[in-house]
Amino acid sequence: MIDEPESWSEDNSIASDFTHGENFEIGKYCVIDEGVVVGDNVRIGHFVLLKKGTRIGNDTFVDSYVRSSGSNSIGNDVTLRFGSTIARKVTVGDGAFISPNVMTVFSKHTGEQSEGTLIGENCHIGTNVVIGPNVSIAPGTVVGALSYVHKSIDEAGIYVGSPAKRMKDV
């Protein structure tokens, strides 16, 4: 049996094997599939979808309308803002800030699936950024709003544009 927090709602669809740590809060109309694990001090907004195999660390905020495609890992002290999508095989490093409507992509237009995407520790990803498959973003990187990251960023800095290009040091 799941230890239900005070904020639990019968409007949610929660898998019976879902586990969470202490001080967990969840909004309404959320769907949490089997195999999802959430750490301590995690707050989840309304209308959130966490698919099978999603792992969320401690001290993390998942805003309303966030979706995970499953089989991904979200670190400690992460903020996922309104409407963001975390695709399969994406790892979000500790301390990352993901702005509203960020989209990570799992496969190319050819159908080739990603081997994994990494958003490094303490990255700040701006609003409406799209991160392509098989991309790694160096820790401490800032990606400006409306940018498209189509290849790995190996050196921390501020990147903007479509495709994203290095503009200056952090």
N, CA and C of each residue as an Amber inpcrd file, in Angstrom:
protein
   510
   0.8400000  -1.1990000   0.0000000   0.0000000   0.0000000   0.0000000
   0.8740000   1.2460000   0.0000000   0.4830000   2.2320000  -0.7630000
   1.2200000   3.4850000  -0.8660000   0.8870000   4.3490000   0.3380000
   1.9160000   4.9380000   0.9470000   1.7230000   5.9010000   2.0230000
   1.2770000   7.2080000   1.3910000  -0.0110000   7.5270000   1.5040000
  -0.5750000   8.6660000   0.8020000  -0.3800000   9.9620000   1.5640000
   0.2290000  10.9820000   0.9070000   0.3760000  12.2760000   1.5600000
  -0.9720000  12.9760000   1.7000000  -1.0230000  13.9970000   2.5630000
  -2.2650000  14.7330000   2.7720000  -2.8090000  15.3210000   1.4890000
  -1.9270000  15.6880000   0.5550000  -2.3600000  16.3180000  -0.6840000
  -2.8700000  15.3180000  -1.7280000  -2.8390000  14.0030000  -1.3820000
  -3.2490000  12.9650000  -2.3220000  -4.6760000  13.2180000  -2.7830000
  -4.9700000  12.9420000  -4.0380000  -6.3000000  13.1780000  -4.5840000
  -6.7850000  11.9310000  -5.3020000  -8.0620000  11.6320000  -5.1430000
  -8.6390000  10.5000000  -5.8710000  -8.7200000  10.7970000  -7.3740000
  -8.4550000  12.0370000  -7.7480000  -8.4500000  12.4140000  -9.1550000
  -7.1710000  11.9780000  -9.8690000  -6.1860000  11.4790000  -9.1140000
  -4.9220000  11.0230000  -9.6820000  -4.9930000   9.5470000 -10.0290000
  -4.1720000   9.1480000 -10.9940000  -4.0160000   7.7400000 -11.3360000
  -2.5730000   7.3540000 -10.9850000  -2.4150000   6.6100000  -9.9070000
  -1.0980000   6.2910000  -9.3610000  -0.8960000   4.7780000  -9.3540000
   0.1850000   4.3100000  -9.9560000   0.4920000   2.8780000  -9.9650000
   0.7070000   2.3760000  -8.5380000   0.3330000   1.1440000  -8.3000000
   0.4080000   0.5820000  -6.9470000   1.8430000   0.4240000  -6.4490000
   2.8190000   0.3580000  -7.3480000   4.2070000   0.1930000  -6.9150000
   4.9720000   1.5160000  -6.8420000   4.2960000   2.6320000  -7.0430000
   4.9260000   3.9460000  -6.9610000   5.4910000   4.1640000  -5.5640000
   6.7490000   4.6470000  -5.5040000   7.3430000   4.9390000  -4.1950000
   7.8490000   6.3780000  -4.1720000   7.7440000   6.9690000  -2.9930000
   8.2010000   8.3380000  -2.8140000   8.7920000   8.4810000  -1.4230000
   9.6190000   9.5000000  -1.2590000  10.2520000   9.7740000   0.0190000
   9.3660000  10.6170000   0.9200000   9.9970000  11.1910000   1.9370000
   9.2910000  12.0250000   2.8970000   8.9820000  13.3960000   2.2970000
   7.9890000  14.0670000   2.8770000   7.5960000  15.4210000   2.4670000
   7.2670000  15.4960000   0.9830000   6.4910000  14.5480000   0.5110000
   6.0650000  14.4890000  -0.8860000   4.6960000  15.1460000  -1.0190000
   4.5540000  16.0090000  -2.0430000   3.2660000  16.6360000  -2.3330000
   2.9450000  16.4430000  -3.8020000   1.6630000  16.2440000  -4.0800000
   1.2280000  16.0510000  -5.4660000  -0.0830000  16.7890000  -5.6900000
  -0.1980000  17.3910000  -6.8810000  -1.4140000  18.1050000  -7.2540000
  -2.4920000  17.1520000  -7.7330000  -3.4390000  17.6780000  -8.4740000
  -4.5610000  16.8950000  -8.9920000  -4.3330000  16.4940000 -10.4450000
  -5.0400000  15.4420000 -10.8470000  -5.0840000  14.9590000 -12.2210000
  -3.7160000  14.5380000 -12.7440000  -2.9410000  13.9060000 -11.8960000
  -1.6280000  13.3880000 -12.2790000  -1.7340000  11.9080000 -12.6190000
  -0.8610000  11.4630000 -13.5220000  -0.7590000  10.0480000 -13.8670000
   0.6700000   9.6230000 -13.5970000   0.8180000   8.6280000 -12.7260000
   2.1420000   8.0990000 -12.4030000   2.1140000   6.5990000 -12.6810000
   2.9160000   6.1780000 -13.6640000   2.9640000   4.7830000 -14.0810000
   3.8020000   3.9390000 -13.1250000   3.8050000   2.6330000 -13.3830000
   4.5670000   1.6990000 -12.5730000   6.0600000   2.0000000 -12.6790000
   6.7730000   1.6570000 -11.6270000   8.2200000   1.7880000 -11.6300000
   8.7430000   3.1990000 -11.4360000   7.8950000   4.1390000 -11.0670000
   8.3400000   5.5060000 -10.8240000   8.7860000   5.6270000  -9.3760000
   9.9310000   6.2780000  -9.1680000  10.4840000   6.4760000  -7.8310000
  10.7950000   7.9590000  -7.6580000  10.3330000   8.5140000  -6.5480000
  10.5120000   9.9310000  -6.2530000  11.1540000  10.0560000  -4.8780000
  12.1260000  10.9450000  -4.7330000  12.8580000  11.1230000  -3.4890000
  12.1350000  11.9740000  -2.4550000  12.9090000  12.4670000  -1.4910000
  12.3950000  13.3070000  -0.4110000  12.2030000  14.7470000  -0.8730000
  11.2500000  15.4200000  -0.2220000  11.0220000  16.8570000  -0.4510000
  10.7670000  17.1760000  -1.9190000   9.8990000  16.3880000  -2.5280000
   9.5280000  16.5820000  -3.9280000   8.0960000  17.0950000  -3.9910000
   7.9060000  18.1170000  -4.8180000   6.5760000  18.6840000  -5.0190000
   6.2260000  18.5640000  -6.4950000   5.0630000  17.9770000  -6.7620000
   4.5820000  17.7730000  -8.1230000   3.2930000  18.5610000  -8.3020000
   3.2180000  19.3390000  -9.3850000   2.0400000  20.1580000  -9.6670000
   0.8920000  19.3390000 -10.2340000  -0.0600000  20.0290000 -10.8480000
  -1.2570000  19.4160000 -11.4350000  -0.9780000  18.9210000 -12.8540000
  -1.7360000  17.9090000 -13.2780000  -1.7010000  17.4010000 -14.6530000
  -0.3100000  16.9360000 -15.0810000   0.4200000  16.2980000 -14.1910000
   1.7660000  15.7950000 -14.4870000   1.6760000  14.3320000 -14.9110000
   2.4570000  13.9500000 -15.9250000   2.5400000  12.5690000 -16.3930000
   3.9630000  12.0830000 -16.1950000   4.1200000  11.0380000 -15.3840000
   5.4230000  10.4030000 -15.1730000   5.3050000   8.9570000 -15.6290000
   5.9340000   8.6440000 -16.7490000   5.8330000   7.3000000 -17.3030000
   6.8440000   6.3530000 -16.6590000   6.6510000   5.0780000 -16.9620000
   7.4100000   3.9760000 -16.3790000   8.9100000   4.2340000 -16.3630000
   9.5050000   4.0140000 -15.2000000  10.9490000   4.1070000 -15.0730000
  11.4820000   5.5030000 -14.8010000  10.6100000   6.4650000 -14.5710000
  11.0800000   7.8140000 -14.2350000  11.6320000   7.7960000 -12.8170000
  12.8040000   8.3920000 -12.6250000  13.4390000   8.5060000 -11.3100000
  13.6610000   9.9840000 -11.0240000  13.1820000  10.4420000  -9.8740000
  13.3370000  11.8420000  -9.4820000  14.0370000  11.8810000  -8.1330000
  15.1040000  12.6730000  -8.0430000  15.8760000  12.7890000  -6.8080000
  15.1840000  13.6180000  -5.7450000  15.9560000  14.0690000  -4.7800000
  15.4510000  14.8340000  -3.6430000  15.3740000  16.3280000  -3.9540000
  14.5200000  17.0250000  -3.1940000  14.4420000  18.4900000  -3.2410000
  14.1670000  19.0200000  -4.6450000  13.2520000  18.3610000  -5.3420000
  12.9480000  18.6950000  -6.7310000  11.5120000  19.1800000  -6.8700000
  11.3150000  20.1630000  -7.7520000   9.9910000  20.7060000  -8.0460000
   9.6260000  20.3790000  -9.4790000   8.4800000  19.7250000  -9.6530000
   7.9540000  19.3850000 -10.9690000   6.6620000  20.1790000 -11.1370000
   6.6970000  21.1910000 -11.9610000   5.5640000  22.0940000 -12.1490000
   4.4360000  21.4050000 -12.9240000   3.3000000  22.0520000 -12.9790000
   2.1300000  21.5260000 -13.6760000   2.4150000  21.2800000 -15.1590000
   1.7450000  20.2750000 -15.6980000   1.7870000  19.9050000 -17.1120000
   3.1460000  19.3930000 -17.5930000   4.0290000  19.0280000 -16.6780000
   5.2970000  18.4040000 -17.0730000   5.0200000  16.9500000 -17.4390000
   5.7420000  16.4550000 -18.4600000   5.6000000  15.0720000 -18.8980000
   6.9760000  14.4280000 -18.9870000   7.0400000  13.1850000 -18.5470000
   8.2520000  12.4030000 -18.7790000   7.8560000  11.1850000 -19.5960000
   8.7110000  10.8240000 -20.5410000   8.4320000   9.6620000 -21.3890000
   8.8760000   8.3640000 -20.7420000   9.4710000   8.4510000 -19.5630000
   9.9070000   7.2580000 -18.8480000  11.3510000   6.9090000 -19.1190000
  11.8620000   5.9800000 -18.3350000  13.2520000   5.5360000 -18.4400000
  14.2080000   6.7110000 -18.4540000  13.9800000   7.6710000 -17.5510000
  14.8620000   8.8230000 -17.4450000  15.1730000   9.0960000 -15.9830000
  16.1330000   9.9870000 -15.7690000  16.5880000  10.2750000 -14.4150000
  16.6830000  11.7850000 -14.2190000  16.0090000  12.2630000 -13.2020000
  16.0120000  13.6810000 -12.8650000  16.6870000  13.7910000 -11.5120000
  17.7310000  14.5910000 -11.4250000  18.5790000  14.6460000 -10.2360000
  17.9710000  15.3450000  -9.0300000  18.8450000  15.6730000  -8.0960000
  18.4750000  16.3780000  -6.8680000  18.4530000  17.8840000  -7.1150000
  17.5820000  18.5770000  -6.3900000  17.5150000  20.0400000  -6.4310000
  17.3000000  20.5570000  -7.8530000  16.4210000  19.8820000  -8.5920000
  16.0950000  20.2480000  -9.9740000  14.7470000  20.9590000  -9.9940000
  14.6030000  21.9140000 -10.8950000  13.3150000  22.5550000 -11.1360000
  12.9160000  22.2770000 -12.5790000  11.7460000  21.6870000 -12.7500000
  11.1610000  21.4560000 -14.0690000   9.9260000  22.3360000 -14.1570000
   9.9730000  23.3680000 -14.9790000   8.8750000  24.3230000 -15.0360000
   7.7640000  23.8840000 -15.9960000   6.6840000  24.6040000 -15.9370000
   5.4190000  24.3660000 -16.6100000   5.5890000  23.8630000 -18.0450000
   4.9470000  22.7300000 -18.3410000   4.8320000  22.2510000 -19.7080000
   6.0470000  21.6050000 -20.3290000   7.0860000  21.3610000 -19.5730000
   8.2920000  20.7540000 -20.1490000   8.1000000  19.2600000 -20.3880000
   8.8300000  18.7390000 -21.3610000   8.7870000  17.3090000 -21.6900000
  10.1900000  16.7410000 -21.5840000  10.3320000  15.7130000 -20.7520000
  11.6080000  15.0160000 -20.5950000  11.4510000  13.6500000 -21.2770000
  12.1430000  13.4710000 -22.3870000  12.0100000  12.2590000 -23.1930000
  12.7200000  11.0710000 -22.5420000  12.5160000   9.9110000 -23.1340000
  13.1920000   8.6960000 -22.6720000  14.7010000   8.8530000 -22.7710000
  15.3780000   8.1930000 -21.8570000  16.8420000   8.1490000 -21.8110000
  17.4780000   9.5250000 -21.6410000  16.7720000  10.4350000 -20.9700000
  17.3260000  11.7460000 -20.6470000  17.7300000  11.7400000 -19.1810000
  18.9140000  12.2600000 -18.9070000  19.3800000  12.4580000 -17.5360000
  19.5060000  13.9540000 -17.3070000  18.8650000  14.4330000 -16.2450000
  18.9560000  15.8390000 -15.8570000  19.8040000  15.8870000 -14.5890000
  20.9440000  16.5710000 -14.6550000  21.8840000  16.6330000 -13.5470000
  21.3740000  17.4530000 -12.3680000  21.9940000  17.2330000 -11.2290000
  21.6460000  17.9510000 -10.0000000  21.7140000  19.4610000 -10.2190000
  20.7750000  20.1690000  -9.6160000  20.7880000  21.6230000  -9.6330000
  20.3590000  22.2680000 -10.9380000  19.9010000  21.4780000 -11.8990000
  19.4920000  22.0400000 -13.1890000  18.1600000  22.7840000 -13.0580000
  17.9990000  23.8070000 -13.8810000  16.7510000  24.5480000 -13.9660000
  16.2590000  24.4420000 -15.4000000  15.1010000  23.8270000 -15.5670000
  14.4930000  23.6440000 -16.8800000  13.2950000  24.5910000 -16.9560000
  13.3740000  25.5870000 -17.8080000  12.3350000  26.6140000 -17.9330000
  11.0690000  26.0480000 -18.5860000   9.9990000  26.8590000 -18.6370000
   8.7440000  26.3840000 -19.2300000   8.8950000  25.9380000 -20.6790000
   8.1440000  24.8970000 -21.0090000   7.9780000  24.3960000 -22.3800000
   9.2520000  23.9080000 -23.0510000  10.2370000  23.4930000 -22.2730000
  11.4310000  22.8690000 -22.8520000  11.0500000  21.4790000 -23.3470000
  11.5870000  21.1060000 -24.4970000  11.2990000  19.7860000 -25.0400000
  12.5960000  19.0620000 -25.3430000  12.7360000  17.8630000 -24.8040000
  13.8380000  16.9940000 -25.1880000  13.2770000  15.9660000 -26.1690000
  14.1030000  15.5640000 -27.1270000  13.6510000  14.7050000 -28.2080000
  14.3590000  13.3560000 -28.1170000  13.6060000  12.2770000 -28.2900000
  14.1440000  10.9250000 -28.1610000  14.6570000  10.3440000 -29.4710000
  14.0480000  10.7140000 -30.6040000  14.4590000  10.0950000 -31.8650000
  14.5770000  11.1440000 -32.9720000  15.3470000  10.7740000 -33.9960000
  15.5120000  11.6420000 -35.1600000  14.3420000  11.4270000 -36.1220000
  14.2460000  12.2690000 -37.1140000  13.1680000  12.1500000 -38.0950000
  13.2380000  10.8250000 -38.8620000  14.4100000  10.1910000 -38.8500000
  14.5790000   8.9010000 -39.5270000  14.0710000   7.7390000 -38.6820000
  13.7050000   8.0340000 -37.4280000  13.2580000   6.9920000 -36.5150000
  14.3690000   6.4550000 -35.6370000  15.6230000   6.8450000 -35.9290000
  16.7560000   6.4230000 -35.1170000  16.5670000   6.9220000 -33.6840000
  16.6240000   6.0020000 -32.7350000  16.3660000   6.3520000 -31.3410000
  17.6390000   6.8020000 -30.6360000  17.4500000   7.6230000 -29.6300000
  18.5580000   8.1860000 -28.8690000  19.2350000   7.1350000 -28.0050000
  20.5420000   7.2840000 -27.8710000  21.2930000   6.4480000 -26.9360000
  21.3470000   7.1020000 -25.5690000  20.8560000   8.3260000 -25.4880000
  20.8170000   9.0360000 -24.2160000  21.1940000  10.4970000 -24.3650000
  20.4900000  11.3270000 -23.6500000  20.7400000  12.7570000 -23.6300000
  21.0640000  13.1550000 -22.2070000  22.0330000  14.0500000 -22.0410000
  22.4600000  14.4800000 -20.7150000  22.4140000  15.9930000 -20.6130000
  21.6700000  16.4760000 -19.6290000  21.6980000  17.8860000 -19.2590000
  22.5170000  17.9330000 -17.9800000  23.6870000  18.5540000 -18.0280000
  24.6400000  18.5190000 -16.9250000  24.1630000  19.2420000 -15.6680000
  24.9330000  19.0610000 -14.6160000  24.6300000  19.7000000 -13.3360000
  24.6360000  21.2150000 -13.4790000  23.7250000  21.8470000 -12.7570000
  23.6400000  23.3120000 -12.6740000  23.4700000  24.0120000 -14.0150000
  22.8890000  23.3400000 -14.9870000  22.5510000  23.9780000 -16.2520000
  21.2710000  24.7860000 -16.0930000  21.1440000  25.8180000 -16.9010000
  19.9140000  26.5960000 -16.9650000  19.4600000  26.5590000 -18.4180000
  18.3110000  25.9360000 -18.6380000  17.7780000  25.7740000 -19.9860000
  16.5970000  26.7290000 -20.1350000  16.6700000  27.6700000 -21.0720000
  15.6730000  28.7150000 -21.2340000  14.3490000  28.2260000 -21.7970000
  13.3560000  29.0910000 -21.7400000  11.9990000  28.8000000 -22.1900000
  11.9700000  28.4020000 -23.6630000  11.1880000  27.3580000 -23.9600000
  10.9480000  26.8600000 -25.3220000  12.1900000  26.3430000 -26.0350000
  13.1960000  25.9320000 -25.2950000  14.3710000  25.3100000 -25.9050000
  14.0140000  23.8860000 -26.3280000  14.5500000  23.4700000 -27.4650000
  14.4290000  22.0900000 -27.9210000  15.8280000  21.4810000 -27.8920000
  15.9290000  20.3180000 -27.2510000  17.2050000  19.6000000 -27.1540000
  17.0570000  18.2930000 -27.9250000  17.8500000  18.1420000 -28.9560000
  17.7710000  16.9700000 -29.8120000  18.2840000  15.7000000 -29.1430000
  18.1500000  14.5610000 -29.8210000  18.5980000  13.2880000 -29.2740000
  20.1210000  13.1640000 -29.2660000  20.6450000  12.3350000 -28.3730000
  22.0760000  12.0290000 -28.2860000  22.9360000  13.2560000 -28.0150000
  22.4160000  14.1950000 -27.2520000  23.1190000  15.4380000 -26.9620000
  23.5440000  15.4400000 -25.5020000  24.7510000  15.9300000 -25.2370000
  25.2170000  16.1720000 -23.8660000  25.4650000  17.6640000 -23.7230000
  25.0170000  18.2230000 -22.6020000  25.2230000  19.6390000 -22.3220000
  26.1120000  19.7390000 -21.0990000  27.2430000  20.4190000 -21.2300000
  28.2490000  20.5230000 -20.1670000  27.6510000  21.1640000 -18.9150000
  28.1140000  20.7160000 -17.7410000  27.6540000  21.3140000 -16.4800000
  27.8560000  22.8340000 -16.4800000  26.8940000  23.5450000 -15.9000000
  26.9920000  24.9860000 -15.7570000  26.6380000  25.7900000 -16.9990000
  26.1810000  25.1330000 -18.0380000  25.8290000  25.8040000 -19.2900000
  24.4800000  26.5060000 -19.1750000  24.3610000  27.6450000 -19.8490000
  23.0970000  28.3620000 -19.9840000  22.7120000  28.3080000 -21.4550000
  21.4830000  27.8540000 -21.7270000  20.9660000  27.8340000 -23.0920000
  19.8110000  28.8280000 -23.1450000  19.9260000  29.8260000 -24.0090000
  18.9370000  30.8950000 -24.1070000  17.6100000  30.4360000 -24.6740000
  16.5730000  31.1780000 -24.3350000  15.2160000  30.8870000 -24.7830000
  15.1440000  30.7360000 -26.2980000  14.2620000  29.8320000 -26.7250000
  13.9700000  29.5780000 -28.1380000  15.1400000  28.9910000 -28.9170000
  16.1210000  28.4510000 -28.2440000  17.2680000  27.8500000 -28.9200000
  16.9940000  26.3900000 -29.2640000  17.7720000  25.8830000 -30.2210000
  17.7200000  24.4820000 -30.5940000  19.1180000  23.9050000 -30.4410000
  19.2520000  22.9410000 -29.5380000  20.5310000  22.2840000 -29.2970000
  20.5200000  20.9710000 -30.0780000  21.2810000  20.9290000 -31.1770000
  21.2750000  19.7470000 -32.0350000  22.5550000  18.9200000 -31.9340000
  23.5670000  19.4670000 -31.2590000  24.7870000  18.6880000 -31.0390000
  25.3130000  18.9950000 -29.6430000  26.1810000  18.1460000 -29.1660000
  26.6610000  18.2620000 -27.7920000  27.3950000  19.5680000 -27.5460000
  27.2450000  20.0580000 -26.3230000  27.9480000  21.2420000 -25.8490000
  28.9720000  20.7420000 -24.8450000  30.2540000  20.8010000 -25.2250000
  31.3180000  20.2270000 -24.4060000  31.9360000  21.1980000 -23.4180000
  31.7310000  22.4960000 -23.6290000  32.3310000  23.5090000 -22.7670000
  31.2340000  24.4440000 -22.2570000  31.2010000  24.6500000 -20.9400000
  30.1870000  25.5310000 -20.3500000  30.2810000  26.9250000 -20.9420000
  29.1580000  27.5480000 -21.1050000  29.0710000  28.9020000 -21.6310000
  27.6180000  29.2690000 -21.8020000  27.3940000  30.3860000 -22.4740000
  26.0410000  30.8130000 -22.8060000  25.8520000  30.5510000 -24.2950000
  24.8330000  29.7760000 -24.6140000  24.5480000  29.3650000 -25.9820000
  23.1520000  29.8440000 -26.3640000  23.0310000  30.3980000 -27.5690000
  21.7310000  30.8690000 -28.0440000  21.5970000  30.5930000 -29.5350000
  20.3710000  30.5550000 -30.0000000  20.0970000  30.4610000 -31.4250000
  19.6070000  29.1050000 -31.8750000  19.3430000  29.0450000 -33.1870000
  18.8540000  27.8280000 -33.8000000  19.6440000  27.5950000 -35.0960000
  20.6880000  26.7910000 -35.0440000  21.1380000  25.9770000 -33.9120000
  21.8690000  26.8160000 -32.8620000  21.9000000  26.2900000 -31.6410000
  22.5460000  27.0030000 -30.5320000  24.0450000  27.1330000 -30.7870000
  24.5520000  28.3610000 -30.5730000  25.9760000  28.6370000 -30.7290000
  26.4760000  29.3570000 -29.5020000  27.7280000  29.1210000 -29.1990000
  28.3480000  29.7380000 -28.0140000  28.4580000  31.2510000 -28.2320000
  27.9770000  32.0000000 -27.2510000  28.0440000  33.4610000 -27.3200000
  29.1120000  34.0150000 -26.4000000  29.2350000  33.4490000 -25.1890000
  30.2560000  33.9220000 -24.2480000  30.3730000  32.9580000 -23.0730000
  31.3650000  33.2400000 -22.2140000  31.5460000  32.4550000 -20.9990000
  30.3960000  32.6810000 -20.0400000  30.2430000  31.7610000 -19.1260000
  29.2010000  31.9110000 -18.0960000  29.6550000  32.9020000 -17.0630000
